[in-house]
């Protein structure tokens, strides 16, 4: 069950980071809004799941959107 919750949180974070409307939000705000209590923990889990840091993910997603 906890794997499902982590998966959902990380997918939600990926969606927020790739959404132009949320591009102004700090990474920490995205982390906390997705249920993470630590930005560092969020960044480690995000990189393990997506293969890049949240900042790299956001930059790549926003470049594609342009």
Residue pairs with C-beta under 8 A, 6 or more apart in sequence:
5 35
6 45
6 49
7 49
9 34
9 35
9 36
10 34
10 45
10 46
10 49
10 50
12 34
13 30
13 31
13 34
13 42
13 46
13 54
14 46
14 50
14 57
16 22
16 25
16 30
16 33
16 34
17 27
17 30
17 54
17 57
17 58
17 61
18 57
18 58
18 61
18 62
18 65
20 62
20 65
22 30
23 58
23 62
27 39
27 42
27 43
27 54
27 55
27 58
28 39
30 42
30 54
31 38
31 39
31 42
31 43
31 54
32 39
34 42
36 42
36 45
42 54
43 53
43 54
46 53
46 54
46 57
47 53
47 54
50 57
52 60
